[in-house]
Structure formats: structure tokens, C-alpha cells
Amino acid sequence: MHHTERTRLRREPQRGSHDLALIHAIVDEAPICHLGLTDVDGHPLVVPTIHARLGDILYVHGSAASRALRRLAGGIEACCTITHLDGLVVARSGFWSSMNYRSVMIFGRARLVDDPDEAMRALDAIVDHVLPGRSSEIRRPTAKEIAATKVIALPIDEASAKVRTGDPKDDPGDLGTDVWAGTVPFRVVSDPPVPAANLAPHVPVPASVRAASRR
Ligand SMILES: Cc1cc2nc3c(=O)[nH]c(=O)nc-3n(C[C@H](O)[C@H](O)[C@H](O)COP(=O)(O)OP(=O)(O)OC[C@H]3O[C@@H](n4cnc5c(N)ncnc54)[C@H](O)[C@@H]3O)c2cc1C
């Protein structure tokens, strides 16, 4: 991966990083990403979507009829943004109030995955990204399902991370006041799994779902 003027952090550069391990960890922990691209007539489009990373490639998938995926398949530049909201930063003034977060921006040129083996690896990776281990618990996709699905690769050519942690940075003039300040940590939690109304009662909750509901 390289980094150019485009991924040089200007605002609050001390929060920025180009560390690949950090970028990968932020990408892998996020259930979804937002893909930014320009449509044929030049207007911007930001699409929330599921992703998975294999090495230095981010894969997304969708209906073969998807407008955004058709556009990406044409090999255009795209930007993918990923955000974890880690908490509210509650300062003594609105100006210094903020959020704790980990975010990543990836720039790359998208391509259609036309190799069937690569597409299958990507589809399994997407299933396992959402629920680790799930691809080995479910039936394999049919030829018809594969034909209805487009897989797009976005090489993580150039990327940056930005991380904010810790207390508010209040204005020194506000420190003596009795206005509360601190942080409200956020984390993603899940409730116990709910079986489908049409699930046969003898079917046990599989390992992938048990693990996800412990997260
Ligand atoms: C949850 C959350 C809330 C935020 N709220 C605000 C807000 O209210 N107001 C505000 O001004 N900013 C906010 N930010 C920060 C915002 O994402 C930008 O970093 C900031 O606005 C600077 O933008 P810029 O275009 O001037 O960045 P520049 O520093 O000019 O961007 C240059 C390059 O730095 C990298 N970069 C910039 N921002 C990020 C990022 N967040 N993650 C990864 N790489 C990045 C990219 O490679 C980009 O091309 C928030 C971020 C998060 C994650």
C-alpha cells in the first residue's frame, strides 16, 4: 500500500495513521462500509454495503442489476469509508464536544471479479465476515444465485485511519465551572438470537450464531 497527498491527514493529523495492521483491524471489525462513487452523470453516490477483506482487497457484492455495482464494474475510482463509534465526548461546551471513534478511508480503482474461483472465495468471505464460520454451516450457492450476484474488488491501494480516544479537550477557561464533562463509551451488543417462526423446533442454534450473540 502506498500513500500520497490524497491520504495525508491535514485536520488533526496526530489522530491519523497509515499503519496497515490498524487499517485492517478497523475494516475487519466493521459489519458494513460506505462506498462512495460517482454515477455516470457525475453525481456522487454513497452506498452502505456489507464487505469482506481478503489480504489487501476489499470485496463487496450485490445484485447483478445494482446500478452502483454496474458502475463499479466499469473500473472507476471509489472511496470506501468505515466508522466505529466508540463513544460520546461530552465537553463543557458544544465547541469541544466530540466523539471517540476509529475510522478508515480507502481509495482504489474498483474491478469486476470475473474469475469464478475468486468470486466464490469473496462470497464465502462476505458470509463469514458477518458471522464467522457460517459459510460451512449453510448450503452452497446455486449456479442461478451466482449468476444473479456481482462481486466487486476494491484493492486497498491507498488508505488512512483516524482514531480519537480519551477525554474532552476543554477550553482552559471552562475548567473551573460545574458543567459535567467526560465520555459515554459506546459498544455494539447483540440480544439473544430469535429463531425464525418457521424453524423446526429440533434445530439447534449453530456455533456461528452462538458466538455472534456472545459478542
Ligand atoms: C464518528 C465521527 C464523527 C466526526 N465528526 C466530525 C464533525 O462533526 N466535524 C468534523 O469536521 N469532522 C468530524 N469527524 C472527522 C472527519 O471524519 C474528518 O476527519 C475531518 O472533518 C477532516 O476532514 P478533512 O476533509 O479536512 O480531512 P483532511 O485531513 O484534509 O483529509 C485528508 C485525508 O486524510 C484522511 N482522512 C481524513 N479524515 C479521515 C477519517 N475520519 N478517517 C480516515 N481517514 C481520514 C483521508 O485519506 C483524506 O483524504 C468525525 C469523524 C468520525 C469518525
The ligand as an SDF file (V2000), in Angstrom:
LIG
                    3D

 53 58  0  0  0  0  0  0  0  0999 V2000
  -17.7790    9.4780   14.1280 C   0  0  0  0  0  0  0  0  0  0  0  0
  -17.0490   10.6610   13.5550 C   0  0  0  0  0  0  0  0  0  0  0  0
  -17.5480   11.9350   13.7570 C   0  0  0  0  0  0  0  0  0  0  0  0
  -16.8920   13.0330   13.2320 C   0  0  0  0  0  0  0  0  0  0  0  0
  -17.4450   14.2620   13.3880 N   0  0  0  0  0  0  0  0  0  0  0  0
  -16.8970   15.3390   12.7890 C   0  0  0  0  0  0  0  0  0  0  0  0
  -17.5160   16.6120   12.8250 C   0  0  0  0  0  0  0  0  0  0  0  0
  -18.5850   16.7830   13.3810 O   0  0  0  0  0  0  0  0  0  0  0  0
  -16.8940   17.6410   12.1990 N   0  0  0  0  0  0  0  0  0  0  0  0
  -15.7130   17.4740   11.5470 C   0  0  0  0  0  0  0  0  0  0  0  0
  -15.1960   18.4480   10.9860 O   0  0  0  0  0  0  0  0  0  0  0  0
  -15.0920   16.2940   11.4980 N   0  0  0  0  0  0  0  0  0  0  0  0
  -15.6550   15.2120   12.0940 C   0  0  0  0  0  0  0  0  0  0  0  0
  -15.0380   13.9880   12.0250 N   0  0  0  0  0  0  0  0  0  0  0  0
  -13.7170   13.9170   11.3850 C   0  0  0  0  0  0  0  0  0  0  0  0
  -13.8830   13.8340    9.8750 C   0  0  0  0  0  0  0  0  0  0  0  0
  -14.0700   12.4770    9.5140 O   0  0  0  0  0  0  0  0  0  0  0  0
  -12.6590   14.3630    9.1180 C   0  0  0  0  0  0  0  0  0  0  0  0
  -11.5090   13.6700    9.5240 O   0  0  0  0  0  0  0  0  0  0  0  0
  -12.4410   15.8470    9.3730 C   0  0  0  0  0  0  0  0  0  0  0  0
  -13.6380   16.5720    9.1160 O   0  0  0  0  0  0  0  0  0  0  0  0
  -11.3540   16.4020    8.4810 C   0  0  0  0  0  0  0  0  0  0  0  0
  -11.8130   16.4110    7.1570 O   0  0  0  0  0  0  0  0  0  0  0  0
  -10.8940   16.9980    6.0020 P   0  0  0  0  0  0  0  0  0  0  0  0
  -11.5820   16.7180    4.7080 O   0  0  0  0  0  0  0  0  0  0  0  0
  -10.4660   18.3790    6.3380 O   0  0  0  0  0  0  0  0  0  0  0  0
   -9.6550   15.9910    6.1780 O   0  0  0  0  0  0  0  0  0  0  0  0
   -8.2060   16.0420    5.6220 P   0  0  0  0  0  0  0  0  0  0  0  0
   -7.3120   15.8850    6.8000 O   0  0  0  0  0  0  0  0  0  0  0  0
   -7.9650   17.1650    4.6590 O   0  0  0  0  0  0  0  0  0  0  0  0
   -8.2330   14.6840    4.7860 O   0  0  0  0  0  0  0  0  0  0  0  0
   -7.1010   14.2890    4.0690 C   0  0  0  0  0  0  0  0  0  0  0  0
   -7.0460   12.8020    4.0530 C   0  0  0  0  0  0  0  0  0  0  0  0
   -6.9800   12.3310    5.3970 O   0  0  0  0  0  0  0  0  0  0  0  0
   -7.6670   11.1030    5.5130 C   0  0  0  0  0  0  0  0  0  0  0  0
   -8.8010   11.2380    6.4570 N   0  0  0  0  0  0  0  0  0  0  0  0
   -9.4980   12.3430    6.7850 C   0  0  0  0  0  0  0  0  0  0  0  0
  -10.4720   12.0740    7.6640 N   0  0  0  0  0  0  0  0  0  0  0  0
  -10.3940   10.7440    7.8940 C   0  0  0  0  0  0  0  0  0  0  0  0
  -11.1210    9.8670    8.7210 C   0  0  0  0  0  0  0  0  0  0  0  0
  -12.1510   10.2800    9.5100 N   0  0  0  0  0  0  0  0  0  0  0  0
  -10.7680    8.5420    8.7330 N   0  0  0  0  0  0  0  0  0  0  0  0
   -9.7540    8.0880    7.9700 C   0  0  0  0  0  0  0  0  0  0  0  0
   -9.0090    8.8870    7.1660 N   0  0  0  0  0  0  0  0  0  0  0  0
   -9.3250   10.2020    7.1350 C   0  0  0  0  0  0  0  0  0  0  0  0
   -8.1600   10.7470    4.1180 C   0  0  0  0  0  0  0  0  0  0  0  0
   -7.1870    9.9280    3.4870 O   0  0  0  0  0  0  0  0  0  0  0  0
   -8.2610   12.0950    3.4630 C   0  0  0  0  0  0  0  0  0  0  0  0
   -8.2150   12.0060    2.0600 O   0  0  0  0  0  0  0  0  0  0  0  0
  -15.6750   12.8720   12.5280 C   0  0  0  0  0  0  0  0  0  0  0  0
  -15.1630   11.5760   12.3410 C   0  0  0  0  0  0  0  0  0  0  0  0
  -15.8480   10.4890   12.8320 C   0  0  0  0  0  0  0  0  0  0  0  0
  -15.2900    9.1240   12.5630 C   0  0  0  0  0  0  0  0  0  0  0  0
  1  2  1  0
  2  3  1  0
  2 52  2  0
  3  4  2  0
  4  5  1  0
  4 50  1  0
  5  6  2  0
  6  7  1  0
  6 13  1  0
  7  8  2  0
  7  9  1  0
  9 10  1  0
 10 11  2  0
 10 12  1  0
 12 13  2  0
 13 14  1  0
 14 15  1  0
 14 50  1  0
 15 16  1  0
 16 17  1  0
 16 18  1  0
 18 19  1  0
 18 20  1  0
 20 21  1  0
 20 22  1  0
 22 23  1  0
 23 24  1  0
 24 25  2  0
 24 26  1  0
 24 27  1  0
 27 28  1  0
 28 29  2  0
 28 30  1  0
 28 31  1  0
 31 32  1  0
 32 33  1  0
 33 34  1  0
 33 48  1  0
 34 35  1  0
 35 36  1  0
 35 46  1  0
 36 37  1  0
 36 45  1  0
 37 38  2  0
 38 39  1  0
 39 40  1  0
 39 45  2  0
 40 41  1  0
 40 42  2  0
 42 43  1  0
 43 44  2  0
 44 45  1  0
 46 47  1  0
 46 48  1  0
 48 49  1  0
 50 51  2  0
 51 52  1  0
 52 53  1  0
M  END
$$$$
